[in-house]
Amino acid sequence: MKNALLYILLSALLLCSCDMFSYHPYDCKIDGPVHLTDKNIGRIESQTYGDTLRFAVISDTQRWYDDLNDCVKAINKEKGISFVINCGDLSDFGATDEFIWQRDIMQRLKYPFICLIGNHDMLGTGEETYRHIFGNLNFSFTAGKNLFVCLNTNALEEEHMDDVPDFGFMQSTIYNCPDSIERTFIAVHAQPGSEQFNNDAQYRFHDLIQKFPGIQCCLSGHGHKMEDKALFGDSIRYIMCPNIHKREYLLFTVTKEGFSYEVSRF
């Protein structure tokens, strides 16, 4: 008799549970600011630039919310920064709230910021949430005479690996590049050689980025460590930013002669 009553109670609970709990971690319900990539690009491109450009790079901020918050405070104390690039993996599981929490912390920056999509951001409904809060997976912007090309390279998370990276987008960006551009920076989440990258296309990728005017380097995250290598044995450096839990960010300075960077700890 007791078992029968317990079964009835459990069945009743299950039947009404959909009415009791309306929350789902992948519901893509977004409150607050959206379409932030275009808005922040507008802020970046409206600035006046002289001979020197400074910007910060962070990456892999997933789950380390306190560290990200401390990093934002540290970057806000820097002088003369034009913008901040986050190389992706804002979320751990692609859950909607993860993106919202990360967005709200990044919104505390006094500088405009750009967020790339990482492989973790594509789990579940993460890509849909990313597109709504931030925007397109591939995009570019200018800062004075500098072009920044931001690319989705998370081929392992896509059903059609041949579409990632998007060579059509890259070629179109090269073709439509303003004549005033003197230097180009590429930003990705996963660099060539990683398990996420479509490594059947890595040499094509490297050959194509050399066609951008004044190519400087390729920025990335994903590896959770600091790394600066010439992956293909030439002058183009692939610079990997450590995860935010290392409590470090990269601070770049760009001049007519080229670029340099320092590892800033907070």
C-alpha positions as CSV (number, residue, x, y, z in Angstrom):
1,M,0.0,0.0,0.0
2,K,2.8,2.4,0.9
3,N,4.6,1.6,-2.4
4,A,1.4,2.3,-4.3
5,L,0.9,5.6,-2.6
6,L,4.5,6.6,-3.3
7,Y,4.1,5.6,-6.9
8,I,1.0,7.8,-7.2
9,L,2.7,10.8,-5.6
10,L,5.8,10.5,-7.8
11,S,3.6,10.2,-10.9
12,A,1.6,13.3,-10.0
13,L,4.8,15.2,-9.4
14,L,6.2,14.2,-12.8
15,L,2.9,15.1,-14.5
16,C,2.9,18.6,-13.1
17,S,6.6,19.3,-13.2
18,C,6.4,21.0,-16.6
19,D,4.1,23.6,-15.0
20,M,6.1,23.9,-11.9
21,F,9.5,24.5,-13.6
22,S,9.6,26.7,-16.7
23,Y,13.4,27.3,-16.8
24,H,15.6,25.4,-19.2
25,P,19.4,26.1,-19.4
26,Y,19.3,26.2,-23.2
27,D,16.1,28.2,-23.6
28,C,17.9,31.1,-25.5
29,K,15.8,33.7,-23.6
30,I,17.9,36.8,-23.5
31,D,17.3,39.9,-21.4
32,G,19.4,42.9,-21.6
33,P,21.8,44.2,-24.3
34,V,22.1,42.2,-27.6
35,H,23.8,42.6,-31.0
36,L,26.9,43.8,-29.2
37,T,29.5,43.1,-31.9
38,D,28.0,45.6,-34.3
39,K,27.5,48.2,-31.5
40,N,31.1,47.9,-30.3
41,I,32.5,47.9,-33.8
42,G,30.7,51.2,-34.3
43,R,32.4,52.6,-31.1
44,I,35.8,51.3,-32.3
45,E,35.6,52.7,-35.8
46,S,34.3,56.1,-34.6
47,Q,37.5,56.7,-32.6
48,T,40.3,58.9,-33.8
49,Y,43.6,57.1,-34.1
50,G,47.1,58.5,-34.3
51,D,50.3,56.7,-34.9
52,T,49.9,54.4,-31.9
53,L,47.2,51.9,-31.2
54,R,46.8,49.9,-27.9
55,F,44.4,47.0,-27.3
56,A,44.1,44.2,-24.8
57,V,43.4,40.5,-25.5
58,I,41.9,38.0,-23.1
59,S,40.5,34.5,-23.7
60,D,38.8,31.4,-22.3
61,T,36.9,33.2,-19.6
62,Q,34.4,30.3,-19.1
63,R,33.4,29.6,-15.5
64,W,36.0,31.9,-14.0
65,Y,33.7,34.8,-13.3
66,D,35.6,36.3,-10.4
67,D,38.8,36.3,-12.4
68,L,37.1,37.9,-15.3
69,N,35.6,40.6,-13.0
70,D,39.1,41.3,-11.6
71,C,40.5,41.4,-15.1
72,V,37.9,44.0,-16.2
73,K,38.9,46.2,-13.2
74,A,42.6,45.9,-14.1
75,I,42.0,46.7,-17.8
76,N,39.9,49.7,-16.8
77,K,42.9,51.2,-15.1
78,E,45.0,51.0,-18.2
79,K,45.4,54.2,-20.2
80,G,45.0,54.7,-23.9
81,I,43.4,51.4,-24.7
82,S,41.0,51.5,-27.7
83,F,39.3,48.1,-27.3
84,V,39.5,44.6,-25.8
85,I,39.3,41.3,-27.8
86,N,38.0,38.1,-26.1
87,C,39.2,35.1,-28.2
88,G,36.3,32.9,-27.2
89,D,35.0,30.2,-24.9
90,L,32.8,32.5,-22.8
91,S,30.7,29.5,-21.8
92,D,31.5,26.0,-20.6
93,F,28.4,24.2,-21.7
94,G,26.8,26.6,-24.1
95,A,24.1,27.4,-21.5
96,T,22.2,30.7,-22.0
97,D,22.9,32.1,-18.5
98,E,26.6,31.6,-19.0
99,F,26.6,34.0,-21.9
100,I,24.5,36.5,-20.0
101,W,26.7,36.4,-17.0
102,Q,29.9,36.8,-19.1
103,R,28.3,39.6,-21.1
104,D,27.2,41.5,-18.0
105,I,30.8,41.4,-16.6
106,M,32.3,42.5,-20.0
107,Q,29.8,45.3,-20.1
108,R,31.6,46.8,-17.1
109,L,34.6,47.6,-19.3
110,K,34.9,51.3,-20.1
111,Y,36.4,50.3,-23.5
112,P,34.4,48.6,-26.4
113,F,34.9,44.9,-26.5
114,I,34.8,42.2,-29.2
115,C,34.0,38.5,-28.4
116,L,34.8,35.6,-30.7
117,I,33.0,32.3,-30.6
118,G,34.8,29.4,-29.0
119,N,34.2,25.7,-29.3
120,H,32.5,25.5,-25.9
121,D,30.2,28.3,-27.0
122,M,28.8,26.1,-29.8
123,L,27.6,23.3,-27.4
124,G,23.8,22.9,-27.0
125,T,22.1,26.1,-28.2
126,G,25.2,28.1,-27.6
127,E,25.7,29.3,-31.2
128,E,22.1,30.6,-31.3
129,T,22.6,32.5,-28.1
130,Y,26.0,33.8,-29.2
131,R,24.5,35.1,-32.4
132,H,21.7,36.9,-30.6
133,I,23.9,38.5,-27.9
134,F,26.9,39.2,-30.1
135,G,26.4,38.6,-33.8
136,N,28.0,36.9,-36.7
137,L,30.6,34.2,-36.3
138,N,32.9,35.9,-38.8
139,F,33.4,39.6,-39.0
140,S,36.0,42.3,-39.4
141,F,36.6,45.9,-38.3
142,T,39.1,48.7,-38.7
143,A,41.0,50.8,-36.1
144,G,42.6,53.6,-38.0
145,K,45.0,52.0,-40.5
146,N,44.7,48.6,-38.9
147,L,42.3,45.8,-40.0
148,F,41.1,43.1,-37.5
149,V,39.7,39.9,-39.0
150,C,37.8,37.7,-36.5
151,L,37.1,34.1,-37.6
152,N,35.3,31.0,-36.4
153,T,37.8,28.2,-36.6
154,N,35.9,25.6,-34.5
155,A,35.6,23.1,-37.3
156,L,35.2,20.1,-34.9
157,E,31.9,21.5,-33.6
158,E,30.5,22.0,-37.1
159,E,28.9,19.3,-39.2
160,H,30.6,20.6,-42.4
161,M,34.3,20.9,-41.5
162,D,35.1,22.2,-45.1
163,D,33.1,25.4,-44.3
164,V,35.3,26.3,-41.4
165,P,37.3,28.5,-41.6
166,D,35.1,30.4,-44.0
167,F,37.5,31.1,-46.9
168,G,34.9,32.8,-48.9
169,F,34.5,35.4,-46.1
170,M,38.3,35.8,-45.9
171,Q,38.7,36.3,-49.7
172,S,35.8,38.8,-49.7
173,T,37.4,40.8,-46.9
174,I,40.7,40.9,-48.7
175,Y,39.0,42.0,-51.9
176,N,37.0,44.8,-50.1
177,C,39.8,45.9,-47.9
178,P,40.2,49.7,-47.8
179,D,43.3,51.1,-49.5
180,S,44.1,52.9,-46.3
181,I,44.9,49.7,-44.4
182,E,48.5,49.2,-43.6
183,R,48.4,46.3,-41.1
184,T,46.2,43.3,-40.5
185,F,45.6,41.2,-37.3
186,I,43.8,37.9,-37.5
187,A,41.9,36.7,-34.4
188,V,40.6,33.1,-33.9
189,H,39.7,30.9,-31.0
190,A,41.5,27.7,-32.1
191,Q,44.7,28.1,-34.1
192,P,46.0,25.7,-36.8
193,G,47.3,22.4,-35.3
194,S,44.7,22.2,-32.6
195,E,42.1,19.4,-32.5
196,Q,39.4,22.0,-33.3
197,F,40.9,23.4,-36.4
198,N,40.3,21.8,-39.8
199,N,43.9,20.8,-40.3
200,D,43.3,19.6,-43.8
201,A,43.0,23.3,-44.6
202,Q,45.7,24.7,-42.3
203,Y,48.2,25.5,-45.1
204,R,45.5,27.1,-47.2
205,F,44.5,29.2,-44.2
206,H,48.1,30.3,-43.6
207,D,48.7,31.1,-47.3
208,L,45.5,33.1,-47.4
209,I,46.1,35.3,-44.4
210,Q,49.4,36.3,-46.0
211,K,47.3,38.1,-48.7
212,F,46.0,40.6,-46.2
213,P,47.8,43.9,-46.3
214,G,50.7,44.1,-43.8
215,I,49.7,40.8,-42.0
216,Q,51.1,41.1,-38.4
217,C,50.1,38.0,-36.5
218,C,47.3,35.6,-35.6
219,L,45.8,35.9,-32.1
220,S,44.1,32.9,-30.5
221,G,43.0,31.2,-27.3
222,H,41.8,27.6,-26.7
223,G,45.2,26.2,-25.5
224,H,44.8,27.9,-22.0
225,K,48.5,28.9,-22.0
226,M,50.8,31.7,-23.2
227,E,52.5,30.8,-26.5
228,D,54.2,32.7,-29.3
229,K,55.3,30.6,-32.2
230,A,56.0,30.8,-36.0
231,L,53.9,27.7,-36.7
232,F,54.8,27.6,-40.3
233,G,58.5,28.5,-40.0
234,D,58.1,32.0,-41.5
235,S,57.7,35.5,-40.1
236,I,54.0,35.2,-39.1
237,R,53.6,34.6,-35.4
238,Y,50.7,32.8,-33.8
239,I,50.2,34.2,-30.4
240,M,48.1,32.3,-27.9
241,C,46.5,34.1,-25.0
242,P,46.3,32.2,-21.6
243,N,42.9,31.5,-20.0
244,I,41.6,34.1,-17.6
245,H,42.2,31.8,-14.6
246,K,46.0,32.4,-15.1
247,R,45.1,36.0,-14.2
248,E,46.9,37.4,-17.2
249,Y,46.0,39.4,-20.3
250,L,48.0,40.6,-23.3
251,L,48.4,44.3,-23.9
252,F,49.4,45.1,-27.5
253,T,51.0,48.3,-28.8
254,V,51.0,49.0,-32.6
255,T,53.1,51.6,-34.3
256,K,54.3,52.3,-37.8
257,E,57.2,50.0,-37.2
258,G,55.0,47.0,-36.2
259,F,53.7,45.7,-32.9
260,S,54.8,44.5,-29.5
261,Y,53.0,43.1,-26.5
262,E,53.4,42.5,-22.8
263,V,51.8,40.0,-20.5
264,S,50.0,41.9,-17.8
265,R,49.1,40.2,-14.6
266,F,46.4,41.2,-12.2
